[in-house]
């Protein structure tokens, strides 16, 4: 897995490793899934090359805060409403990076 930048992301990228900052963290919303009620939020993730929407669920939301530098592994990119969106796979992770 080679570390990528936002600029290098494409709609079919899998197993993405990337480091950047949570630029915006809106209030999470509740959605009904087949596993019950879950919290979801779409944050703005950025690095020196650009910004991309990043979808976070449940514990991932609790692990970060606005302005935090984070390292993501095991993510994938999909196209949604003509924009690309970064998602963390079930086996993926997001961790705060100490500066």
N, C-alpha and C positions, 0 to 999 in steps of 0.2 A: 504494500500500500504506500503510494507516494503522496506526500502532502501537496494539496492543491491550493489555489487561491480562488476567490469568488469569480474573478474574470475567466478562469479556466473551466468553470462548471458548465456542463451541458445537460440537456434534459434526460439523458439515459445513463448518466454517471452512477456507478455503484461502488460500494466500499470506499467512500470518500473519507479522507483525513484532512482536517482543516483547522486553522487557528485564527481567531479574530475576537471581536467584541460584540456584546449585546448592546446595540445602539438604542433600541426601543423595546420596552417590555410592557405591553398593555395589560389590562386586567384579564385574567383567564375567564373563560366561559364554560358552562357545563353542557355536555352533550350526552345523549343516550346512545349507548353502544350495545352490542349483544352481550357484553360483559357487565352491563349496568351503567350507572351514571359516572362519567369521567370528566376531568378538567382538561381543557386544551387551550393553547394560546399560540398565536403566530407572532413571533418577535422579528425585529430587524437585526440581522447579523451582518457585520461589516468587517472588512480588512482594508488594506491599503489600495486594493484594486477595485472595490465596489461594495454593493450591498445586495443581500438576498433575503427573502422571507424564510424563516426557519420555524417549523412546527414542533412544539414541545407538548408532552403529555405528563400529567401527574407528577411523579418524583423528579422528572427532568426540570419542571417548573421550579420546584423547591430548591434545586441545586444551583440556581443562578440568580443574578440580580442585574438590573439595568446598569450598564457601564462596566460590567465584569468582563475581563479577558478570559476566553474559554478555548479549550481544545476539544474537538469532536472527532470521534473515530467511528467507523462503521455506518456512515450516513449514505443516503442515496438522494438523487435529484429526480424530480418529476415536473412535468409541465402542468400548470393549473391556471385556467383563465388567461391564457397567452403569456404567462410569466413562469419562470422556473421557481421551484420551491425546494428547499433543503429539508429532509426528514431524517430522523435517526432511527435506524433499524432496531428490532428487538434485541439484537446482540450488540448494538452500538452503545456509545457512551458520550456524555458531555461532562467535562470537569473544569472547574475554575483553575486558571493558571496564576500562580503567584508571580508578581512582577518584581 
